[in-house]
Amino acid sequence: MSRFALVTGLFFLLPVVAFANDNAKALALLKGVEQERLKHDCFHIRYEEHRAEENKTVEQIVDFDKGKIRKKHLPNDFFQGKKSILLEDAVYCMMAYDEQHVAIVPLRSAIASGTGIYDPRMLGLADMMNHEMTVSVCLLYKNRSNFSVSRENLDGRPVHVVEYRDGEENDFAHWKLYIEEPGFFLKRIVMESQSEKIQIDNDYSKREFLPFPTKTHVKRVEKKDEKIIFDRRITVKDVQIKESFPPETFTLAGLNPPLNSDVVDYRISRRLGYWDGEKLVDKPVHVSAQEFRELMEPRKMGMIQYICMGMIQYICMGIGVAMILYALFSMYRKRGAKE
């Protein structure tokens, strides 16, 4: 082989080698993030999610044990909370703390999606999460190979930037994942399509919460008019790594439904029974009026507080409208006096 042919062959091979190297680097970085996120499979985590577009904050508590999940959305002034349990073949859910009904639904159902239950190890890896997603799905590397890797500075620190582009010029998706090493901290994700831009920023300032980010800011914007679709901030308050949970955690008892709640398995369209406080029975448990009042009092107080807060909001709105009308009337009257 002549020297010219050898040089020409190497010239055409260089992009192929660079492409292969970039893919290898990208896979190593993304799998490093995945390995770090999956290092614990039994834990308790508590965090707050603030939705700026709704001006609402919800505190959430999750117990996770090797794929089984119990999640509580704690009640507040805006709603009555909800509880759910994710198992291998079903989701158990109560759509309000005081609801006397437990629904057992298939994993792929609108009710299951509405529970808001998901693997919290995905926090900061996606803008919207559900119980059918996984960490590896969020990190894009499965069934994809055309990655590029570069180096940039983010907040004064060097990071690797893994990029991936999919689609054509008028219908595309472009991802950039900013990864700090060592530690495999995914600091930022930017996804752009023709119509939207999503940016996720993660702060890992509290090392005791690792591998979870301390704070996550997710913002989704329409590119045409810069309209904010949603703007959410998640703040982790507590993380406890566990060896195990009590056996009842991921059962009906773990939901702690009200006495005589009916339990319906919608997968087979059948009522399984009524909750007597410890187990399912065929008929509702008879209680005296006094016992019933004692049982319902804490829940009743929560409902009263919820109703009162709603009334206060409407009263404040009414006062505000009245003040505006009064100001307009005063302006009109003064203008009429001058004329």
N, C-alpha and C positions, 0 to 999 in steps of 0.2 A: 504494500500500500504506500502510495506516495505521501510526502509530507503535506502537500496541499489537501489531499483527500482527508487525511487525518485531522488537520486543523478545521476543515469545513465540517466534518462530522461532529467534532467537539463543539463547534459554534452552534449547531442546531440542537445539540444535546443539552446545552446549558440551561435553556428555559425549562426543559423537562425536569432536570435535576433540581432547579430552584423550586419548581412547582411541587415536586415530591417532598423537598425539604420543608416547605411551608406547610404542607398538609401534615407532615409528621410533627412539626412544632405545634400546630394548632390542636391536633388530637391530644398531644401530651399535656397542653395547657388546659384544655376543656375537660379531659379525664381527671386531671389533677383537681380541678374545681369540684367535679362530681365526687371524687373519692373523699375530699375534705368534708363536703356537705353530708355524705352518708356515713360518716365515721361513728355516729351514735344512732342506735335504732330503738332506744327506750328512754323517753325523756318527758318532762313537763315544761310547757312554755306558756307565758302570759304576755300578751301584747295588745296595744291599742291601734285601731285604724281610724284615722280622721279623713272624712270625705269632704273636701273643700266645696265641691259642686253642690253638696246637699247641706253643708255646715253641720255635719253630724259626726260624733265620735262613738265608736263601739269598742268595748273591752272584750277580748276573746281569750279563752283558756283552752288549751289543747293538751290532752294526754295521748302519747304515742307509744305503742309497743309492738314492734316488728310488723308494721303494716296496719294494725288495728288502731283506730283513732276515735277518741271521744272529744267532742268540741262543744263548748258553751259560749254563746253570745249573751253576755250578761245584760239583764234588763236595765233600762235607763228612762229618762224623761220622754224619749221619742218612741220607744217600742217595748214590748213585753219580753224580749229575749227569745232565744230558741236553743234547743239542745239536740244533738245528733250523735250517732255512733256509726262508724264505718267498719264493716266486717268484710270478709272475703267475698261473700255472695249477696250482701244486702246492706241497705242503710236504714237504721232505726231513727226516727225523727219526731220531735215535738216542736211545732212551729210557734209555740208560746209557752212560757214557763207554767202558766196556770191552766193550760188546755188539758182537758181530761180525755186525751186521744193520743195514741202512739201509732204512727204509720210505719209499717215495714215495707219498703219499696225496693224494686230492682235497681242495680247500680246505674243502668242506663235509663233514666227516667227524669222528667222535668222536676219532680219533687226532690229527687236526690241532688240534682244540680242546684236547686233553690236553697238547700241547707247551708251552702257556703263552706262545706267541709273539704279539706285538702291536706296534703302532706306539707307541714310547715317548713320542711327542709328546702322547699322551693321559694321561700321568702326572698324577694329581691332578684329572682331569676326570670320572672314573667310579669306582665302587666295585669293579666287576669289568670286566676288559677282555679282548677276544679279537681275533683277526686279521681278523674281518669288520667290526669297528667302525671309525669314523673320528672325527676331532676334531669335525666338524660334527654328527655324530649325538650325541655327548656334550653338545653345547651346546644342543640342543633346538630351535633356531630354524627348522629346515626343516619346512614344513607346519603351523606353529603361528603364531597371530597375536594371541591374547588375553593379551598380557603387560602387567604393570604395573611401573613403576619408581619407586623412592623413594630417600631418602638416609638413611644411618645412620652411626654410628661403630663401627669394629671394631678392637680393640686400640689405641684412641686415635687412629685415623686415619679420615678420611671415606671412605666407599665408596658405590658405587651398588648397590642391591639390585634385581635383576631377578627378578620372581615370575611363576610360571605355575601354573595349577591345571587339572587335568583330571579328568573324571568326576563322579559324583554324590556325595551326602552320605555314603552308606554304602559307596561304592566309589570312592575318589578318590586322586589323587596330587598333591602340592603341592611345587613346587620353589622354592627361593630360592638365587640365585647372587650372591655378594658380590664385586664387581669394583672394584679400585682403579685409579684413573686419575690421571696418565698412566702408561703402561706396560701397561695392560690385564692386570693381575695378578688372576687368579681366586683369591681368598684363601680362600673357603669355599663349600661347596655343602651345602645341607640338603634332603633329600627325605623327605617323610612320606607314608605311606599309612595306611589304617585299622589295619594290623597291625604296621608296621615304621617305624623311623626310621634314616636313613643320614646321617652327617655326614662331610664330607671337609674337612680343614684343610690349607692349603698355606703353607709358609714359603719366602720368596725371598731369604733373607739373603745368600747367596753370589752376587753379581752375575755372577761369571765362569761360572756354570752356566746363566744365562738363555738361552732362555726356559723352561728346565725348573725346577721348584721344587726347592729344596735338600732339603726334607723334606716328606713327605706323611703325614698320619694319617687312616686310613679306619676308621670304626666303624659297624657295623650291629647294631641292637638290636631285639628284639621288644618292642613297646610294652606288651603285656599284663602280662608279669612281669619286664621289664627284662633279659631274658636276652640275653647278648652272642652274636650269631651269628658274627661275626668282628671282630677288632681287629688292624689291620695298620699297620705303619709302614715307609715307604720312604725311604731316605736315599741321595741321589746322592753318589757319591764322585769321579767324574771325567767331564768332558765335553770332547770334542775335535771341533771343526768341521773337516770334511775337504773337499778338492776331489774326491777319488775314492778307491777302494780297488783293490788288486791284482785282476786279472781272475778269479783262482781263488777269491776270497773267497766268492762265492755259488755255488760248484759243489761237487761231491762232495769235491774236495780241501780245500775250506774246512771240511768237517766233520771231516777227518782221521780216518777210520774205521780200526780195526785191520786189519792185513794179512789178506787172505782173507775180509773181510766180504762176505756176499752182499747184493746190492742188488736189491730187489724193488719193481716198480711195481704197486701194488695197484689202480691205475686200470684196468689191463688184465690183472691177475692173472698177471703174468709176471716171472720172474727175469731181470734184465738182465745179470748176470754177477757176477764176484768182483773185489774191489779188490786190485790188486797193489802199492799204494803210490803209484801215479801215474795209473792208468787202470783201466778195466774189462776183464777178460779172461774167456774162456769157462770156464776151469777154475781151481781153487785153485792158488796158487803153491806148489811144493814147497820146503820149507826144512829144513835139518838140525835135529836136536834141540837142538844148542847155539844156533843162530840163533833158534829158536823161544823158548828160555828167555830169551835176551837181549831179544827183542822184548816178551815178556810180563812181564818182571821189574818194570818200573815200574807196570804195571796190577795185577800180583799184589800188590805192596806196598800199593797203594791198597785192594785187597780185604781184605788181612790187617788193615790198620788199621781198616777198617769193621767187620770181624767182631770184632776185639778190643774196640772201643768198645762194641759190642752186648753182648759177654760181661761187660764191666766194669759196664755198666748193670744187667744181670740180677743180678750178684753183689751190687752195692750194694743192690738191691731186696731180695734174700734176706737180707742182713745186717740191713736195717731191719725186715723182718718178724720175724726171729729175736729182735731186741732188744725189739720190742713184746710178743711172746709171753713172753719171759723176764720182762719187767716185770709182765705180768699174772699169771704164775705166782708171782712173788715176793709180790705183793699178796695173792693167794689163800692162800699159805702163811702169811703173817703174820697174816691174819685168822683162819685155822684155829688158830694157836698161841694167840691171845688168847681164843678161845672154849674 
